[in-house]
Amino acid sequence: MPPRTLTPPQLRRHRIWVPGIAPRTEWGEFYDQLATEFDLRIDATGPHFGDEVLLETLADSADVATLVGARDRYIWPTNYDLRRIPIVNPTLAYPLSLILRTANPHPSLAAIIKHFGNLTPLPETVWRPSWATSAPH
């Protein structure tokens, strides 16, 4: 039976394939810090040819994993025998920012802000990169 959760150190034996990470970008810095903090093997080799190719690669390998958000939606054939296992202690969180204009705001911003405010909050034990200096609010 597969584990119900994993911790970041338990991922060390896997190659974590996240194709298409561009160096010197916010995403690149996120994964660089994540790899350094937990001694992980993040592999950014190759362009991202789509979710189907990523899922096929994961299904064909016993040691390749990837990281996706808890709310990301993926559909794969049942014969792929893939499963999503939450990462805990700490939960990995990629911070997002929303910058609001005080003058002439877009009419849809209120709905977006309300949506984000209604999402399930992150657990207390969360890992964020160093550039994420403040807790979400």
N, C-alpha and C positions, 0 to 999 in steps of 0.2 A: 504494500500500500504506500503510495507517495506521501511525503510529509504534507501537513496542512499549512505550514509556514516555513520560511527559511530566514536566517539572519544573513547580513552581508558577508561575514566571514565564511559561511557555508557555501558561498558561490565561488570561492577561490579555485576549486578544481575544474571549473567550467570556463570555456572561452565564451565571453559575452559579446556576441556579434551585434553591432549597431552600425550597419553600413551607412556611409555617406556623411559621417561627422566631419564637418569642415574645420580644419585647424584654425586657431585664434578667433573662434567665434564663442558666443555665450554657451552654446551647446557643447562645443569642444572643451571649454574650460570646466563646465559642469562634469563631464565624463573624466577629464584629467584629474580633477580633485577627488572624484569618487574612487577612481582606480588607486590613487595615492593613499587616501584615507583607509581603505579596506584591503589593500594589496590585491586588487582584482585585475584580470586580464581583459581589458576592453579592446575589442578589435573593430576598427572602423574601416577595414579593407573593402574597397569596391564601392561603386555607386549603389544607391537604393533602387533596385529594379522593380519595386512594388511589394506589397504584402504577400502576394502569392509565392514569390521566389523566397522571401524570408521564411515563410511558414514551411515550404518544402524543404529548405535547408535544415531547419530545426527538426522536422520530422525524420530526416534521413541521418541524423547524428545523435550519438549518445552523450556527447560532451559539449555541444553548442547550446547556448541559452541566449535570450535577449531580454531586455527590460521594456515593459510597456506600462502605461498608467492603468490604474484600477478601473478607470472609466472608459478606456479605449475599447473599441468594438472590433473584434476579429471573428471571422467565420471561417472554419476550416473543416474539411471532411473528417468524419469520425474515425476513419482508418488511419489518420495521422497520429492518433494516440498522444496528442499534445494536451497539456494542462497548464493552467495559470496557478502559480503559487505565490501568495502575498509575501513580500519582504517586510520583516518586522525587527524591532529592537536593534537599530532604529528603522522606522519607515523611511524610504527614500522619497524626497519631495523636490520636484523641480519648481522653483518659485516663478510665478507669473506676476507681472505688474499691470495695473490699469491706470493710465494717466488721464485725468479728466480736465477738460477745459472749463474754466469758469464762465467764459463768455460764449454764447451761442452753442450750447452742447447739442449733440445729436439726439434726436427724439427717442431713439432706441436704447440709449445708455441706461436709462432707469431700469428697463427690463433685464438688461445684461447684469447690472449690479445686483438686482434682486435675485437673479438666477444663481450667481456666485455666492451670495449670502445665504442661500437655502441649501447649499451643498453640505454633505456630512463633513464636519470638521475633522482635521487630521488628528491622529493620536498625539499624546504628549511627547513621546519619544520619536523625534523626527530629525533626520540628517538633511541639512541644506548646505550648499557651497558657501564659501566664505563671503562672497559678494552679496549674498542674501542677508542683509544686515538687520532686518526687522522681521518680527513675527507677522503673520497675516492678520489683517483687520478689515 
